[in-house]
């Protein structure tokens, strides 16, 4: 699965959300409210993640057709790494601007 596909279709958001809620099955309607993507995009992304064995899903055959998803063991491993990257990035302070003699400015961590 190309990494750009993960980024493009909200898969990174979905994986992190499922990881944060890994103790339970998550209803797709909940993902609709949480992930910044259309329902069609979310459903196609879930199908891609399912094909790649990162998630499993279950559809209740009775109306209102509950559709739940959860991470597979591989999905937990992948999502844990994504969560670690997210935490590292969010935990950093914004870089400070300091003057640079050659280019005028540069960022300093």
Secondary structure by P-SEA (a helix, b strand, c coil): ccaaaaaacaaaaaaaaaaaaccbbbbaaaaaacccccaaaaaaaaaaaaaaccccccccccccbbbbbbbcaaaaaaaaaaaaaaaaaaacccbbbbbbccccccccc
